[in-house]
Amino acid sequence: MPSASPSSAPDIRGTFRTDDAARAVYAEGAGIARCVPAAVAVPADASDVERLVAWADVSRTALVPRGSGSGMAGGAVGPGVIVDLSRLDAIGAVDADARRVWVGPGARRGAVDAAARAVGLTFPPDPSSGAFCTVGGMAATNAAGARALRYGATRRWMNALDCVFADGTRAIVRRGEAPPNVPAVARFLEDVAPALRQRADDPSLRHPVRKESSGYALAQYAEHGELVDLLVGSEGTLALFVRLELALAPAPAATGGVLAAFATLEGAVEGAALAREAGASACELLDRTFLDVAAAGSTLLDARALPAVPNDAESVILVELEGDSDDTVRHAATRLAERLTAAGARDVRVALERADEEALWALRHAASPILARLDAHLTSMQFIEDGTVPPACLPEYVRGVRAALARQGIRGVIFGHAGDANVHVNPLVDVRDPAWRAKIDALLDEVTALVASWCG
């Protein structure tokens, strides 16, 4: 195994620090994981990354690439050398005709999308941290977000990756082109690729879910043979990205929102299916636990967001629709509202004006500030992150999570992407309880087993 303690400093123009202050700053990300690294490197440019990786190869030092540190799952922390790629944040000229743009891994998703929208385009993947997460981090984790229902996760929006491989060799891997002639790729093509391609029809490589960031994208590579697909989601274990060419989409001319409350989780899941059929760009689920917490923290919300949610609603879905004109969106939203009502939804609201749509979505976006202020003794711990199950299994999964929380005596908030059955669970843990660590260990084990039982 590579050593976690570098014995010498790499020859880079950027920053390399081993002092306690720098290591402490990079010991955590947005999640609950904590690990003090051996050192911190902040490369000045792509050439610095090449030199750093070559040094790590010779010195057998582990590298942990990092963007803005917004990931909840702990991928931005580790015992090796943290490689902060935030300085590589250039955004190239947008090629409007070809709908593509080259960016650095440190470019923020919000800035990239703003550059695209200036010429009538958009970068569709939009995780909840989209305003400040980096595109390199999105590619490393195959990030998705609410609009993955229509646009999919980050993988499909990557045209090419400018990579630095484990020996410091640099090459561009482009979708649809022959792999580059570099040692790491050559070894893979000789030792691994043939076996994978022979398993293209192996169901064990796939899970029956709409969104997945669990392990390498073996199924996608086995089917299409695209190295880009394998590299996206590999979290820096196969290569470090120093530039990325993104595919862009036309920006929607108009959007609208629909909120629908349901008496049962099954009703909400049926409503999500109707939203998918209607071509919705997003469909979010807010379960009863979320609604209760939202009501407790309603002073943080737009006053128009909460009254439409009945007290006895088991769940709510929030739907976003896109179209090429206001009339198109109005017709689609009205038609969907009618179908949701026929399916048993209550208090269905349609929002066509921007302010009204933002008021609807305030209910969803207020999750983090509400949880942060709910109770000074409770800590929101997102250690159950992005569990995804087949859409038909979503009600049973949510009920199973609720039961697991109850068995440990932990309050929890459940919300997420109903269209993809990709659910966030925020346990609210009282760290004054001497047994809190044992309880969250047991809870995580139980929920993990629950996800596995549904082939999630």
N, C-alpha and C positions, 0 to 999 in steps of 0.2 A: 504494500500500500504506500502511496506517496506520503512523505513526511508533512506534518502540519506546521512545522517550525522551519522557516527559511534560514539557511546558514549564511546567506550573502544577499546583497541587494541587487536587483536587476538593473541593467544599464538602460534606463528610460528617461525621456525628457520630462515626463510628468512627475507626479508625486508618488513616493513610496515611503510609508511610515510604519513603524513598529511600536511607537509609544502607546502607553495605556489610554491616553485621551482619544486618539484616533481609533484605536481598536474598540473602545467602548461605544463610540458613535455608531459604528457599523455592526454592533452585536445584536441588533434587532431590526425587524422590518415592521410591516403593518400588523402581522399576526402575533400570536403569543410566544412563538419560538424565540429563544435567547441562546446565543453561542458567541463567545468572544473569539474573534479571528486571530490568526497568527500575525497578520499584517494587513495593510490596506494599500492598494495600488490604484492610482487615478491616471490612466494613460492620457497623453495629450492628443494623440491621433492614432490612426490605424497602424502606422509603422511601430508605434510604441507597443501596441497590442501584439504584433508579430514578435518583437524582441522579448516581451514579457512571457509569452507562451513558450518560446524557445528556451528561455532561462528556466521556466518551470519544468520543461521536459528534461533538461540536463540535471537539475537539482532535485527532481522528483518531488516537486511541491504542488499541492492541490490548489486549484484556482476556483473561485466561486464568483461568476459574473453577476453583476447587479445593475438594475436600472434605477427606478425611483424608490424601490423597496416597498411598493404598494401591495405586493402579493401577500395573501393571508396564509399560504401553505408552508412558509418557511424556506422557500427556494433561494432567497436572497441572503441567507445567513449560513455560516458553516465555520469549521475550525481551520480552514486553509487561508489563503490570501484572497480577500475580497477585491474584486476588480470592478471598480466604479466606472461605468462606461458613459456617464452623463455628459462628459465634455464632447463626445462624438455626436453632436446634436444637429448637424447641418440638415437642412431641407432643400433639396435641389429644385430646379425649375419643373413645374408640373407640365407634363406633356398631355395637353387636353385632348388632342386627337387620338393618341394611343391609350389614354386614360391610365397613366402610370407616373410614378415619381420615385426617385432615389432619395433615401433618407439615412441618417446615421442612427445607430441603435439607441442613442440618448435623446432622440427627438421625441417630444411629448405628443401623444395621440391627439390632443386637442389642437395643438399648433399645426399638425399635419392636416387635420380635417379642415381647419380654417383656410389653409393654403389651397386645398382642393376646392373648397366651396367658393373661393374667389373666382374660379373659372367654371362654376356650375357643376362641380363634382363633389364626391364625398368619399371618405375612407370608412366603410360601413361598420366594422367591428367596434363596439362601443361598450366596454366593461364599465361597471359603476365607478371605477377610478379613472375613467377616460379623460378627465380634464388634466390629470397630472401623471398618469402612468406613461412609460416609455414604449415606443414601438418595438425596440429590442426585447423588452420584457414580455410584450404581448406575443411576439413570435416564439420566444423561449417556452412559454407556457401554453401556447395555442389558446389565448384568451378569447372569451366570447362576449357575453353580456346580453342585455334584454333583446337586442335586435338580431340575435343569432337565429331566431325563429324564421326570419326571411332570408338573412344574408349569410348564415353559417358563422363558424368561428374564424379565427385569424388565418388558419392554414390556407384556405382557398383564396386568400387575397395576397399571397406571397408569390411574386413572379420569379424572383432571384434573390440569392443570399451571397454576399461577399464574406467568405469564411476564413478564419484562421484555425487550422487543424492542430492536433496535439503536438506535432513536432515544430510548430511555427510556420509551416507552409501555408501560403495564402492562395485562394482560388475562388472563382465565382461559380456557384452551382445555379443553373438556370432551368426552369421548368421547360420541358419539351426539347432540350438539347442534350447532347452526349455529356456524360459526367467528366469533370476535369481530370487530367492525368497527374494526380498527386498521390503520394504513398498511402495515405490513410484511406482514400477512396478506392485505390487499387486493391488494398487488402480486403476491404469490405466486399467489393465486387467478386473477388476470388473465393473468399472464405465463408461469406454469409449470404450474399444476395441469391445465389442459386437455390439454396434451401428455402429461402423465404418465397421466392417466385413459385416454387413447386407447391406451396401451401396457399395459393391464392383463394382456393375454395374451402379452406379449413375453417369451420365455424368457431373453433376455439380462439381464433385471432380476433373475433369480433364480439361486441356486446350489443344487445338490441336496444340501444339508446340513441338519441338524436345528437348528443354532444358529449365528447369524451376528451379528457386530457390526462388519462391514466396510463402511464408508460409510453413507450415508443409507438408511433403510428405504423405498426407492422402490417396491419390489414391493408392500409392505403398503399404502402410500398409494394406489398405482394401483388396487389391488383394492377397498379399503374407503373410501377418501377421508377417513380419520381423521387430522387434524393431530397428535393425540397420538402416533400411531405414528411420524410423521416426526420429531417433536421428540425423542422418546426415542431415545437413541443418537447424537444430533447433537453431543455434547461441547461445548456452549456456543456453537456457531457460528451457531445460529439464534435462540437466546434464552437468558437466564439464568433458572433456576427459583428462585422465592422461597418457594413452597409446593407441596406435592404431595398429591393425594388418592389414597391407596392402596386397592386392593381387597384383602380378606383372605379366608382360607379357614379352614374348620374345622380345628382342631388334631387330629392323629391320636390316637386313644385308646391305640393300642399300636403298637410297632415291633419289628422283628426283623432280624437280619443273617445273611447267608450268605457264606462265603468258599469259593472253589473254585480249585484250581490246575490248570493245563493244560500239556500237553507242547508245544503249539504256539500261536502267535498266532491262527491260524485257529480253533482250539478255543475260545480266549477270546472271540473275536468271535461265534462261534456261541452261546456261553454268555450273552453280553450280549444277543443277540437273544431268547433264552429268558427272560431277566430282564425285557426290555421287554414280552414277551407276558404275563408274570405280573403286570404292573402295578407293577413296582418303582419306588420313588421315586428311587433312585440306583443307579448301577452304575459302579464305578471300576476302571480297568485299571492294574496295576502290572507293568511289563515286567521282563525279566531284569536289565537294568542297574539298575533301581530296587531289586530284591531283593538284588543284590550289595552295593549301597551300604548298604541297610538292615541286612544281616548284619554289615557292617563297623562299623556304629554301633549295634549291638543293645543296648548298655547303656543307651541312651536310651529304650528301648521297654519296654512291659509284657512280662514274661517269657512270657506266654501267646500273644503275637501271632506270634512267629516259628516255633516248632517245627512248626506245621502246614504250613509251606511247604517242599516237597521241594527238595533241592538242584538237581535237574535240571528243575525247572519252568521253562518258557519265559515264563509269565505267570500272573498271578493276577487274578481279579475279586473285588471286594467289593460285595455287593448289600445294599441296604436295602429292607425291605418295610414298608408301613403297613396298618393295618386298624382296624376299629371295636371289636375286642376281642382279648384275648390268644389266644383259641381261633382266631379268624380268621387271625391272623398265624402262629400255630403251624402251622395246616393249609397255608397258602400257602408258608411256608418249607420245610416237609417235602416238599411236592409239588415245589417248585423244586429242592431238593437232589436228589431222585430223578431229575428230568429232566436236571440237570447231570451227574450220575453216568452216566446212560445216554448222554450226549453225549460222554463220555470224560474228564470231570473226575476229578481224584484228590484225596484228602484233603479232601473237602467237609465244612465245619464249619457248624453252625447255632447261632446265638446268640440266645436269647430273653430272657434276663435282661439288665438294663441294664448291669451290670458286664461281662458276657461280650461284649455288643455293642460296648461302648467299647473292650474289649481288641482286638477284631478291627480296628476303625477306627483304633486307635493306630498301626497299620502305615502307614496312609495319612497321618495327621496329623503323623507324625514326620518328614516329608520335609524341611521347612525346617531344623529343628534339626540333623538328621543332616548335611545338606549344609553347614551353617555350620561344623561341627566336624570334617569329614572329613579335611581336609588344610590346614594353614596356608598352603600355597603355591597352593592352588586357589581361585578365586573363582567362585561360582555366579552365572552371568549369564543371566538370563531374557530374552534378546533374541529368542528364538523362542517367542512367546507365543500360546497358544490357536489353533494351526493346526487347522482342522476340515475333514474330508473326508467323502464319503459313507460310511456305516457299512461297506458291503461292501469298501471300499478300505482299511480301517484296517490290516490286516496289511502290505500293500505299502507304505503310507505309513511305518509304524514302521520297517520294514526299510530303506526309502530314507533315513530320518533317521539310522539307525545307520551306514549306508554313508557318508553325507556326513560324519558326525562322524569316522569312521575315516580318511577321506581327508585330513582336516585334522589328524589326530593329537590330537583333543580327546575327552576322556572326557565322556559325557553321561548324564543320568538322564531316563527317559521314563515318564510316568504321566499319568493324567487320566481323563476321563469316557468310558468305553467305550460307554455307551448312546447317546451323542451323537457318538461318534468325534471328540471334542474333546480334543486331546492337549497336555499341557505338556511342554516339552523344556528341561531345565536343563543347558546346557553348563558343564563345570567347567574354567575357563581358567587356565592357568599364566601369570600376567602377568609372570613373569621372562623369558619367551620374547620376544625382540625382535620377532618376527613375529606376535605374538598379535593385533594389530589387523587385519592383513591376513587372518589365518586366520578371524576371526569375520565379516569382511566377505564372504569367499568362502563360508563356511558359511551365512550368512543368505541370500545370493543363491541358493544351491543349494536350500535348503529352501523358499524362496518359490516357486521354479520348480516344485518337486515338488508343493506344494499346488495351484498353478495347473493342473498337468497332470492332476490328479484333479478339476478344477472345484470345488476347495475354497475 
